[in-house]
Amino acid sequence: MNPSSKPSTKRGRVATARTTGRDASSTRPPKARIRVLIADDHGVVREGLVSMIKRNRADMTVAGEASNGREAVELWKRERPDVTLLDLRMPELDGVEVIKEIRAADKKARIIVLTTFDGDEDIYRAIQAGAKGYLLKDVPREALMNSIRRVHAGETSVPLHLLAKLADRVSGETLSEREIEVLKLMAQGKSNKEIATALFITEGTVKSHGKSIFTKMNVSSRAEAVAEATRRGFLRF
C-alpha cells in the first residue's frame, strides 16, 4: 500500500466536510417578509402605500388592497396578512367595525389605523376595538415602516401626542349614547320639539340632555357643541 495515500484521504474528507457546511448555510430559507394588507377607499393613497412598501421589499410585501370596509374584512380572512393598514372612515363598513370583525376571527390580528382624524373619541374607539397602532397620514415614511415592524413584533405604535389625547378621553367625561343621538339631531338643525318626537322622549328631557352636553363639552351654544363634538370624533359628516 502506498504510504502517501492515507494523508491524501484525510485531507479529502476535511475538504468535503467544509464544502458541505458552506452549502448548508447557503440553502437556509430567507427570513419571511411582513405581509401587509392595505385598506383605504382612496386609490391615490393605496398606490402611495404600495409604492412605499415595495421600496422596503427586503422585509415587506403587499398582501392585498381593499377599497371598502367589507372588502377589507373578506380580504383579511382570505389572505391572513401579518399587519393591516386601515383607514378609519370607510364605505360599507367603517374602520372600527372592520377591526371588531377581524378581531372576532383572530384576537392576535395586528391592525394599524392610518387616518386623517385625530379626535380623542376616534382614537379611543379604535384602540378599544383592538387596533395596535394609530397613525395620521402625514406620518413620515420611515416612521410608518418602523411602526409596521413594531406592530408585527407584537408592540403597539401610537405617537405621544395621540396618546395624550387618548389619556384625556379616558380620564375625562364622555357623552352617553342618548346624548350623542341628541347631538346628531342638533347638528341637523332640529328643534327641541323635533328631537323629542324623533327620540320618543319629552321636550324637557331633550333640554336636560342639552344642558349635560354643554357642561361636559364646556360650551355654551349648539353651534359650539356640534363643532367640538365633530373635532373630538363624536360626530361624523
DORO-676303 format. One line per 8 residues: number of its first residue (from 1); their letters; for each residue x, y, z of N, C-alpha, C. Coordinates in pm, 1 decimal, m for minus. Example, Ala and Ser with C-alpha at 12.3 -4.5 7.8 and 13.67 -1.06 7.14 Angstrom:
# DORO-676303
1) AS) 1319.0,m569.0,780.0,1230.0,m450.0,780.0,1320.0,m330.0,780.0 | 1285.0,m225.0,708.0,1367.0,m106.0,714.0,1290.0,3.0,787.0;
# end
This chain:
# DORO-676303
1) MNPSSKPS) 84.4,m121.0,0.0,0.0,0.0,0.0,86.4,124.0,0.0 | 53.8,224.1,m75.9,132.4,347.5,m85.0,117.4,427.0,41.8 | 229.1,459.1,115.2,222.0,533.7,242.4,160.4,670.0,225.8 | 167.8,727.6,109.3,115.8,865.4,92.0,m34.3,869.9,74.5 | m103.2,754.3,63.0,m246.2,755.5,33.9,m330.1,796.9,152.1 | m289.3,763.5,276.7,m370.5,797.1,394.4,m382.2,946.2,418.0 | m273.0,1022.2,419.8,m285.9,1168.2,436.5,m373.9,1229.5,329.4 | m361.8,1176.3,205.3,m441.7,1231.7,96.3,m590.1,1212.3,122.8;
9) TKRGRVAT) m630.4,1093.6,173.8,m771.5,1065.1,203.8,m821.9,1154.5,314.3 | m740.6,1175.7,416.8,m780.2,1260.6,529.1,m806.2,1401.9,484.8 | m715.6,1453.6,400.6,m734.4,1590.0,351.3,m862.1,1599.3,269.9 | m893.7,1495.1,193.8,m1013.7,1495.8,112.2,m1138.9,1499.6,196.0 | m1136.0,1425.7,309.1,m1252.4,1424.6,395.9,m1277.3,1559.8,459.9 | m1169.2,1624.7,502.8,m1180.8,1757.2,563.7,m1238.3,1855.8,464.0 | m1188.9,1851.1,344.1,m1235.0,1942.7,240.5,m1382.3,1921.5,212.3 | m1425.1,1792.4,208.5,m1565.4,1762.4,181.4,m1655.5,1816.6,291.7;
17) ARTTGRDA) m1613.4,1802.1,418.4,m1692.5,1848.9,532.1,m1708.3,1999.1,527.7 | m1601.0,2069.3,494.6,m1607.9,2215.3,488.2,m1699.8,2261.4,376.7 | m1690.8,2193.5,263.0,m1776.1,2229.8,149.9,m1923.0,2209.2,184.0 | m1954.2,2096.3,252.7,m2091.0,2065.9,291.6,m2145.7,2172.3,385.3 | m2061.1,2222.8,477.6,m2102.2,2328.1,570.4,m2140.6,2454.5,497.5 | m2063.4,2491.0,396.7,m2093.0,2611.5,319.3,m2223.8,2595.4,242.7 | m2244.4,2476.9,186.9,m2365.4,2453.4,110.6,m2490.0,2460.6,198.4 | m2481.4,2405.2,322.2,m2596.2,2406.3,413.4,m2633.4,2548.9,449.8;
25) SSTRPPKA) m2529.7,2631.2,470.7,m2555.4,2770.9,507.9,m2623.3,2845.1,393.7 | m2579.7,2818.1,272.3,m2632.3,2891.9,157.8,m2774.7,2850.4,123.3 | m2819.1,2733.9,173.1,m2954.2,2688.0,140.4,m3055.9,2719.6,249.4 | m3016.8,2793.5,353.7,m3113.5,2833.5,456.4,m3220.6,2923.1,395.2 | m3347.9,2900.0,428.7,m3453.7,2984.0,371.5,m3441.8,3128.2,418.9 | m3467.4,3226.7,332.6,m3458.8,3367.0,372.9,m3567.7,3399.7,475.5 | m3543.1,3500.8,556.0,m3641.0,3543.5,655.5,m3768.7,3589.2,585.4 | m3883.8,3541.7,635.3,m4012.3,3574.9,572.4,m4039.6,3724.1,579.9;
33) RIRVLIAD) m4091.9,3780.4,472.2,m4125.0,3921.8,469.9,m4259.5,3946.8,536.5 | m4276.6,4066.3,590.3,m4401.3,4104.9,656.2,m4506.0,4128.8,548.1 | m4616.0,4056.7,555.5,m4723.5,4069.4,456.5,m4823.4,4174.3,504.0 | m4839.9,4280.4,426.6,m4921.3,4395.0,468.0,m5045.3,4408.1,380.2 | m5161.6,4415.4,445.0,m5286.9,4442.2,374.9,m5316.5,4591.3,385.2 | m5350.5,4654.9,272.5,m5379.9,4798.5,269.6,m5528.5,4818.0,243.3 | m5596.3,4888.7,334.9,m5740.5,4914.0,320.2,m5767.1,5063.5,328.3 | m5800.8,5123.2,215.4,m5829.6,5265.8,207.5,m5917.7,5290.4,86.4;
41) DHGVVREG) m6017.9,5377.5,101.3,m6110.9,5398.3,m10.4,m6059.0,5497.1,m113.8 | m5942.3,5555.6,m90.7,m5882.9,5647.5,m187.4,m5771.1,5576.0,m264.3 | m5790.9,5563.3,m395.1,m5694.1,5492.6,m478.0,m5554.9,5552.1,m473.4 | m5546.5,5684.0,m469.1,m5415.5,5750.4,m466.7,m5339.0,5713.4,m340.2 | m5410.8,5706.0,m227.7,m5347.0,5669.6,m101.0,m5295.7,5526.0,m108.5 | m5378.4,5436.7,m159.2,m5336.5,5296.4,m170.5,m5211.9,5283.3,m258.1 | m5212.1,5354.3,m370.4,m5096.6,5348.8,m461.0,m4969.5,5397.6,m391.3 | m4984.3,5505.7,m313.4,m4868.4,5558.8,m241.4,m4815.5,5460.5,m138.6;
49) LVSMIKRN) m4905.0,5395.0,m66.1,m4863.6,5297.6,35.2,m4798.8,5175.7,m29.1 | m4855.7,5130.8,m139.7,m4796.6,5017.2,m211.9,m4654.7,5051.3,m255.0 | m4637.2,5172.6,m306.1,m4504.8,5216.3,m350.6,m4405.7,5219.4,m234.7 | m4450.0,5271.4,m119.8,m4363.4,5277.0,m1.6,m4318.3,5137.7,40.0 | m4412.3,5046.3,45.1,m4380.5,4911.3,91.3,m4289.3,4840.1,m7.6 | m4308.7,4863.2,m136.6,m4222.7,4800.0,m236.3,m4078.6,4847.5,m225.2 | m4061.9,4972.5,m178.0,m3925.3,5022.1,m157.8,m3857.4,4950.1,m41.8 | m3938.1,4889.9,47.0,m3884.4,4815.1,160.5,m3898.2,4665.1,135.0;
57) RADMTVAG) m3879.8,4623.7,8.9,m3906.2,4486.4,m29.7,m3816.2,4386.2,41.7 | m3709.6,4434.4,107.5,m3622.1,4342.6,179.9,m3696.7,4273.0,293.2 | m3792.6,4341.3,355.6,m3862.9,4277.8,467.6,m4014.9,4294.7,464.0 | m4070.4,4351.4,357.0,m4215.7,4369.3,347.6,m4266.9,4337.3,207.8 | m4394.1,4300.6,203.2,m4461.1,4279.6,75.0,m4609.6,4310.5,91.9 | m4676.1,4347.1,m16.3,m4818.6,4380.7,m10.8,m4900.6,4252.8,m27.1 | m4986.3,4224.5,70.7,m5069.0,4103.8,67.8,m5199.5,4126.3,m7.2 | m5239.9,4253.8,m21.7,m5364.2,4283.3,m91.8,m5408.5,4425.9,m67.8;
65) EASNGREA) m5506.9,4470.2,m147.0,m5561.6,4605.4,m135.6,m5714.1,4598.3,m129.1 | m5772.8,4677.6,m38.3,m5918.6,4682.4,m24.8,m5964.1,4827.6,m33.0 | m6076.8,4850.9,m100.7,m6126.5,4986.9,m119.9,m6248.5,5019.6,m33.1 | m6296.9,4922.3,43.4,m6405.6,4948.8,137.7,m6394.9,4853.5,256.7 | m6472.1,4881.4,360.6,m6459.5,4803.9,482.6,m6497.3,4658.0,468.0 | m6604.3,4631.2,396.5,m6646.8,4491.6,378.8,m6542.5,4412.2,302.2 | m6487.6,4474.5,198.0,m6382.7,4408.0,119.9,m6259.8,4382.7,206.2 | m6229.4,4475.9,296.2,m6113.2,4460.2,384.9,m6127.4,4336.5,472.4;
73) VELWKRER) m6245.9,4317.8,529.0,m6269.0,4200.9,614.9,m6255.5,4072.3,535.8 | m6318.9,4065.7,418.6,m6314.8,3944.3,337.8,m6172.9,3914.1,288.8 | m6100.7,4020.0,249.9,m5963.9,4000.9,202.3,m5872.9,3956.3,316.0 | m5895.4,4012.0,434.8,m5816.2,3970.1,550.8,m5838.7,3822.7,580.0 | m5963.8,3778.4,577.4,m5994.7,3638.4,606.4,m5930.6,3545.2,504.1 | m5921.2,3590.3,379.8,m5864.0,3507.3,274.3,m5711.0,3505.9,278.2 | m5650.7,3622.2,303.2,m5505.2,3634.2,294.4,m5432.3,3619.0,427.5 | m5502.8,3646.2,537.5,m5441.8,3641.6,671.5,m5307.2,3715.5,674.9;
81) PDVTLLDL) m5307.4,3845.3,649.0,m5182.3,3922.6,646.9,m5121.0,3933.3,786.7 | m4994.2,3969.7,790.2,m4926.8,3989.8,919.3,m4970.2,4120.5,984.4 | m4985.3,4225.0,902.5,m5024.7,4358.3,951.3,m5123.2,4419.2,852.1 | m5223.6,4488.3,905.2,m5320.2,4558.0,819.4,m5312.3,4707.6,843.7 | m5300.3,4784.9,735.5,m5309.1,4931.0,742.7,m5451.1,4968.0,704.9 | m5523.2,5033.0,796.6,m5667.0,5052.7,779.7,m5707.6,5198.6,798.2 | m5778.4,5252.9,699.9,m5835.0,5387.3,713.7,m5952.5,5380.3,810.9 | m5978.0,5489.7,882.5,m6084.8,5490.1,982.4,m6221.3,5511.9,919.5;
89) RMPELDGV) m6227.7,5596.3,818.2,m6354.0,5624.8,750.7,m6358.9,5545.1,620.4 | m6441.7,5442.2,620.1,m6450.1,5354.2,503.6,m6595.8,5334.1,463.7 | m6625.4,5324.6,333.2,m6762.0,5293.9,292.0,m6799.3,5149.4,323.4 | m6929.6,5126.0,334.5,m6988.8,4994.2,360.2,m6968.5,4946.5,504.1 | m6849.3,4962.5,557.9,m6820.8,4922.9,696.0,m6708.2,5011.7,745.8 | m6733.2,5087.1,854.5,m6628.4,5180.2,897.4,m6513.0,5106.5,965.1 | m6402.9,5179.1,983.9,m6280.3,5117.5,1033.2,m6295.1,5043.9,1164.7 | m6367.9,5102.3,1259.4,m6385.0,5038.8,1390.3,m6459.3,4906.0,1376.4;
97) EVIKEIRA) m6561.7,4902.3,1291.9,m6635.2,4777.8,1270.8,m6548.1,4673.8,1200.6 | m6461.9,4719.6,1110.5,m6367.7,4628.8,1045.3,m6276.6,4564.1,1149.5 | m6223.3,4647.0,1239.1,m6135.4,4595.4,1344.7,m6208.6,4491.1,1427.8 | m6332.7,4521.0,1467.0,m6409.9,4428.1,1550.0,m6432.3,4294.6,1480.0 | m6466.0,4298.8,1351.2,m6491.5,4174.6,1278.9,m6364.1,4091.9,1260.8 | m6254.6,4159.4,1230.4,m6128.3,4086.7,1213.4,m6082.7,4027.5,1345.8 | m6093.6,4105.3,1452.0,m6050.9,4057.1,1583.9,m6141.4,3945.5,1635.1 | m6266.0,3943.7,1591.0,m6355.3,3833.6,1628.0,m6307.7,3703.3,1564.9;
105) ADKKARII) m6245.9,3714.5,1446.9,m6192.4,3596.7,1378.4,m6056.9,3555.9,1433.5 | m5980.1,3655.0,1480.5,m5846.3,3626.4,1533.9,m5804.7,3737.5,1629.8 | m5800.1,3706.4,1757.6,m5763.6,3805.7,1859.8,m5619.8,3854.8,1844.6 | m5538.2,3779.8,1771.7,m5398.0,3817.6,1755.1,m5375.3,3904.7,1631.5 | m5481.6,3936.5,1559.7,m5467.4,4018.2,1438.1,m5403.5,4152.3,1471.5 | m5308.5,4193.6,1388.5,m5235.3,4318.3,1411.9,m5281.6,4423.7,1311.3 | m5344.6,4528.6,1363.2,m5404.2,4631.5,1277.8,m5354.1,4769.3,1318.3 | m5314.6,4848.7,1218.6,m5274.2,4988.0,1240.8,m5375.2,5078.0,1170.9;
113) VLTTFDGD) m5436.7,5168.1,1245.0,m5525.8,5267.4,1184.2,m5438.7,5378.1,1125.9 | m5460.2,5409.6,998.9,m5388.1,5516.9,931.4,m5492.4,5613.1,877.0 | m5504.3,5730.2,939.0,m5617.9,5817.4,911.9,m5579.4,5964.7,916.6 | m5674.3,6050.6,879.9,m5654.6,6195.7,894.1,m5724.5,6247.2,1019.3 | m5798.0,6160.4,1088.6,m5877.9,6202.2,1203.2,m5803.3,6177.3,1334.1 | m5790.9,6284.6,1413.8,m5715.8,6271.8,1539.1,m5800.4,6308.3,1661.4 | m5933.4,6297.7,1650.1,m6019.7,6323.6,1764.1,m6000.6,6220.1,1872.7 | m6012.1,6262.5,1999.8,m5987.9,6169.0,2108.9,m6086.1,6051.8,2107.8;
121) EDIYRAIQ) m6209.0,6076.5,2064.2,m6306.6,5967.9,2056.3,m6270.6,5869.1,1944.7 | m6220.2,5920.8,1833.7,m6176.0,5833.0,1724.8,m6064.9,5739.7,1772.9 | m5966.3,5796.8,1838.8,m5852.7,5717.6,1888.1,m5900.4,5613.8,1988.7 | m5985.5,5658.0,2081.8,m6035.7,5570.4,2186.9,m6111.6,5451.1,2127.7 | m6201.9,5477.7,2034.5,m6283.7,5371.1,1976.2,m6197.1,5270.0,1899.3 | m6096.6,5319.5,1828.8,m6009.8,5230.3,1751.7,m5926.2,5141.0,1843.5 | m5865.3,5200.7,1944.9,m5782.4,5123.5,2038.0,m5868.7,5027.0,2118.2 | m5985.7,5073.9,2160.4,m6076.5,4987.4,2236.3,m6120.2,4866.8,2151.9;
129) AGAKGYLL) m6137.9,4887.4,2021.8,m6178.1,4778.1,1932.9,m6066.0,4676.7,1911.7 | m5940.8,4719.1,1935.1,m5829.8,4625.6,1922.3,m5717.2,4666.4,1830.2 | m5718.4,4789.9,1779.7,m5607.3,4836.5,1695.5,m5478.2,4840.2,1776.8 | m5368.8,4800.5,1716.0,m5238.4,4801.1,1783.2,m5157.3,4926.0,1750.0 | m5207.0,5005.1,1655.3,m5138.7,5128.3,1619.8,m5238.4,5230.9,1571.3 | m5203.1,5357.7,1585.6,m5289.2,5465.9,1537.1,m5198.1,5576.6,1487.6 | m5199.3,5599.2,1356.7,m5110.6,5697.5,1295.6,m5190.9,5790.8,1205.7 | m5140.4,5913.2,1189.0,m5201.1,6007.6,1096.4,m5131.9,5996.3,961.2;
137) KDVPREAL) m5201.8,6032.7,856.2,m5150.0,6010.6,721.5,m5032.7,6100.8,684.4 | m5003.0,6199.2,768.3,m4885.5,6281.8,740.7,m4760.2,6226.0,808.9 | m4769.1,6103.3,860.5,m4654.8,6041.0,925.7,m4540.5,6023.0,825.1 | m4416.0,6050.4,863.9,m4302.6,6029.0,772.6,m4293.3,5882.4,729.6 | m4241.1,5862.5,609.2,m4235.6,5727.4,552.0,m4163.2,5629.0,643.5 | m4045.8,5665.2,691.8,m3969.2,5571.9,775.0,m4039.3,5542.6,906.7 | m4108.8,5643.2,960.8,m4184.1,5621.0,1085.4,m4296.0,5520.5,1062.1 | m4360.4,5529.6,946.5,m4466.4,5434.4,913.4,m4409.4,5293.4,898.6;
145) MNSIRRVH) m4297.9,5280.5,825.6,m4236.6,5149.6,807.5,m4193.6,5088.2,940.9 | m4138.1,5171.4,1028.5,m4095.9,5122.8,1160.0,m4215.1,5082.6,1246.0 | m4325.8,5153.6,1230.5,m4447.4,5117.7,1304.8,m4498.2,4981.0,1260.7 | m4493.7,4955.9,1130.9,m4534.4,4824.3,1080.2,m4446.8,4715.7,1142.2 | m4317.5,4740.7,1147.0,m4225.9,4641.5,1204.0,m4253.2,4619.4,1352.9 | m4277.4,4728.9,1426.2,m4301.2,4716.7,1570.3,m4431.2,4641.9,1598.8 | m4536.0,4676.7,1527.2,m4664.1,4608.9,1547.8,m4652.7,4461.6,1509.9 | m4581.0,4433.2,1401.9,m4558.7,4293.8,1363.0,m4485.8,4217.8,1472.3;
153) AGETSVPL) m4398.7,4286.1,1544.5,m4322.2,4223.9,1652.8,m4402.1,4211.8,1782.0 | m4527.1,4259.8,1781.0,m4611.4,4247.4,1899.3,m4620.3,4371.7,1985.7 | m4559.9,4481.9,1939.7,m4564.8,4606.1,2015.6,m4683.7,4691.0,1969.8 | m4708.4,4800.1,2042.3,m4808.2,4897.4,1998.6,m4735.8,5019.5,1942.6 | m4806.1,5096.8,1859.8,m4743.6,5213.0,1798.1,m4844.0,5327.6,1790.1 | m4838.7,5415.6,1889.4,m4923.0,5534.8,1892.8,m4833.9,5652.2,1932.7 | m4823.0,5757.2,1849.5,m4738.3,5872.0,1882.3,m4779.4,5935.8,2016.3 | m4683.5,5999.8,2081.1,m4707.3,6055.6,2214.1,m4820.8,6156.9,2216.5;
161) HLLAKLAD) m4831.0,6242.8,2113.0,m4935.2,6345.3,2115.8,m5074.2,6283.9,2101.9 | m5083.1,6167.8,2035.7,m5211.2,6098.9,2026.5,m5240.1,6020.7,2154.4 | m5136.0,5969.9,2218.0,m5153.1,5904.2,2347.6,m5207.4,6002.7,2451.5 | m5161.3,6127.8,2443.2,m5209.8,6230.7,2535.9,m5359.4,6254.4,2515.4 | m5403.5,6256.0,2389.7,m5546.4,6273.1,2362.0,m5625.6,6153.5,2413.1 | m5568.9,6034.7,2396.2,m5635.6,5914.6,2444.4,m5648.9,5918.9,2596.6 | m5544.0,5965.1,2664.1,m5547.9,5976.5,2810.3,m5655.4,6075.2,2855.2 | m5666.5,6186.6,2782.9,m5770.8,6285.2,2814.9,m5909.9,6224.2,2798.4;
169) RVSGETLS) m5925.4,6145.8,2693.4,m6056.4,6083.3,2668.4,m6090.7,5982.4,2777.7 | m5992.4,5905.0,2820.6,m6016.0,5802.5,2922.2,m6045.5,5864.2,3057.7 | m5973.7,5971.7,3089.4,m5988.9,6033.1,3222.1,m6101.4,6135.7,3228.8 | m6141.8,6189.6,3114.7,m6243.4,6294.5,3114.9,m6384.8,6240.7,3103.0 | m6479.9,6332.2,3105.1,m6619.6,6293.4,3090.7,m6650.5,6263.4,2944.7 | m6734.2,6166.3,2924.1,m6773.7,6132.0,2788.7,m6924.6,6144.1,2773.9 | m6970.4,6144.5,2651.7,m7113.3,6157.2,2625.3,m7179.3,6019.6,2623.3 | m7302.5,6014.8,2673.4,m7378.6,5890.7,2667.6,m7429.7,5869.9,2525.9;
177) EREIEVLK) m7476.5,5748.9,2498.6,m7530.8,5720.0,2365.2,m7650.5,5809.5,2334.1 | m7734.6,5833.9,2434.1,m7851.3,5919.3,2414.0,m7808.6,6063.3,2385.4 | m7705.8,6111.2,2456.1,m7657.2,6247.4,2433.4,m7600.1,6262.0,2292.5 | m7534.6,6158.0,2244.1,m7481.8,6161.5,2107.7,m7595.9,6164.6,2006.4 | m7703.0,6090.3,2035.0,m7820.7,6092.9,1947.4,m7880.5,6233.4,1942.2 | m7888.8,6297.1,2058.4,m7941.9,6434.1,2064.6,m7851.2,6528.6,1986.2 | m7721.3,6512.5,2002.6,m7624.2,6597.2,1932.1,m7636.9,6582.3,1780.8 | m7654.2,6461.0,1734.1,m7667.3,6437.5,1590.2,m7787.8,6512.2,1533.5;
185) LMAQGKSN) m7895.9,6511.5,1609.2,m8016.0,6581.3,1563.8,m7999.3,6732.4,1574.8 | m7925.3,6776.3,1675.2,m7891.9,6919.4,1686.3,m7813.9,6962.8,1562.3 | m7719.7,6878.0,1522.0,m7636.1,6909.5,1406.2,m7718.8,6919.8,1278.5 | m7832.1,6853.3,1275.7,m7922.2,6860.6,1159.6,m8015.0,6980.7,1166.4 | m8001.9,7061.1,1275.3,m8083.8,7180.8,1289.2,m8221.6,7156.5,1347.3 | m8242.6,7039.4,1408.1,m8373.0,7007.7,1466.0,m8397.6,7089.6,1593.3 | m8521.7,7127.5,1613.2,m8560.5,7197.3,1736.5,m8574.7,7095.4,1848.7 | m8584.6,7144.5,1973.3,m8601.4,7053.5,2086.9,m8727.2,6968.4,2069.8;
193) KEIATALF) m8832.8,7030.1,2018.7,m8957.9,6957.6,1998.6,m8941.0,6848.2,1893.2 | m8871.3,6878.9,1785.7,m8848.2,6779.9,1679.9,m8759.2,6665.9,1728.1 | m8661.4,6700.7,1810.0,m8572.6,6598.4,1866.3,m8652.2,6506.2,1958.5 | m8737.9,6565.1,2040.9,m8820.9,6487.0,2132.2,m8908.3,6388.3,2055.7 | m8968.4,6435.6,1946.9,m9054.6,6349.7,1864.5,m8974.7,6236.3,1801.1 | m8856.2,6268.7,1749.4,m8772.8,6168.9,1682.0,m8724.2,6060.7,1777.4 | m8698.2,6097.8,1903.2,m8642.4,6003.1,2000.1,m8746.3,5947.3,2097.2 | m8871.8,5990.1,2079.3,m8981.2,5943.2,2165.2,m8955.2,5974.6,2312.6;
201) ITEGTVKS) m8910.0,6097.7,2337.2,m8888.4,6145.4,2473.8,m8955.8,6282.0,2486.8 | m8961.6,6335.2,2607.4,m9026.1,6464.8,2628.1,m8931.1,6577.7,2590.9 | m8987.1,6693.8,2564.3,m8906.0,6811.2,2532.3,m8820.0,6850.5,2651.1 | m8872.0,6831.0,2770.6,m8794.6,6860.7,2890.8,m8671.8,6771.8,2902.2 | m8686.3,6645.0,2861.3,m8572.2,6552.7,2864.3,m8466.0,6594.9,2763.6 | m8511.0,6644.2,2648.6,m8416.6,6693.8,2547.9,m8336.9,6811.0,2605.2 | m8405.4,6902.7,2672.4,m8337.4,7018.9,2732.0,m8237.2,6974.0,2837.9 | m8273.5,6871.7,2913.9,m8182.6,6818.3,3016.7,m8057.7,6758.1,2953.1;
209) HGKSIFTK) m8076.7,6683.3,2844.2,m7961.7,6625.9,2772.8,m7874.0,6737.7,2714.9 | m7938.8,6841.3,2661.9,m7863.6,6953.0,2604.8,m7777.1,7021.1,2709.6 | m7832.0,7041.7,2827.4,m7756.8,7104.9,2936.6,m7637.5,7018.7,2976.4 | m7658.4,6888.3,2982.3,m7549.2,6796.6,3017.2,m7439.6,6798.8,2910.5 | m7481.1,6804.1,2784.0,m7383.9,6809.0,2674.0,m7299.0,6934.9,2683.2 | m7363.1,7049.6,2706.0,m7290.8,7176.1,2714.6,m7190.2,7173.3,2829.2 | m7230.9,7115.7,2942.7,m7142.1,7109.4,3059.8,m7021.9,7019.7,3032.7 | m7047.3,6901.2,2979.4,m6939.7,6805.1,2954.4,m6840.2,6855.8,2850.9;
217) MNVSSRAE) m6889.3,6929.2,2752.0,m6801.8,6974.8,2644.3,m6752.5,7117.7,2665.4 | m6795.2,7177.0,2777.2,m6750.8,7311.9,2813.5,m6781.2,7412.9,2701.6 | m6907.2,7410.1,2656.4,m6951.6,7503.3,2552.0,m7081.0,7570.1,2598.4 | m7123.2,7672.4,2524.8,m7242.2,7746.4,2567.5,m7348.4,7759.4,2459.0 | m7328.1,7692.3,2344.8,m7426.7,7700.3,2237.4,m7427.6,7571.4,2157.8 | m7535.0,7553.9,2081.7,m7545.4,7436.1,1996.1,m7432.9,7431.2,1893.5 | m7405.9,7545.4,1832.2,m7302.4,7551.0,1728.9,m7167.0,7508.0,1785.5 | m7136.0,7557.4,1905.6,m7009.2,7519.0,1968.9,m7009.2,7370.7,2002.9;
225) AVAEATRR) m7122.2,7319.2,2048.9,m7131.8,7177.7,2085.2,m7109.0,7088.8,1962.6 | m7170.7,7124.9,1851.3,m7154.6,7047.3,1728.5,m7010.5,7053.5,1679.1 | m6951.3,7172.2,1683.3,m6812.3,7187.7,1638.2,m6716.8,7106.6,1724.8 | m6734.5,7112.5,1856.2,m6646.8,7039.5,1947.5,m6666.9,6889.1,1933.9 | m6792.1,6846.2,1918.4,m6819.9,6703.9,1903.2,m6759.9,6649.7,1773.8 | m6761.8,6731.6,1669.6,m6701.3,6691.3,1542.0,m6549.9,6680.7,1556.0 | m6489.5,6778.2,1620.8,m6343.1,6778.5,1640.4,m6298.7,6657.1,1717.5 | m6375.1,6619.3,1818.8,m6335.6,6507.2,1903.5,m6372.4,6371.3,1846.1;
233) GFLRF) m6454.2,6370.1,1740.8,m6486.6,6242.8,1676.7,m6618.7,6181.3,1717.8 | m6700.6,6257.0,1795.1,m6833.0,6205.7,1831.8,m6929.1,6211.4,1712.8 | m6911.1,6312.8,1629.2,m6995.1,6329.2,1510.8,m6911.8,6312.3,1385.9 | m6971.1,6252.9,1281.7,m6901.9,6232.4,1154.8,m6991.3,6277.1,1041.0 | m6935.0,6353.5,951.2,m7013.4,6404.1,837.3,m6950.2,6356.7,706.9;
# end
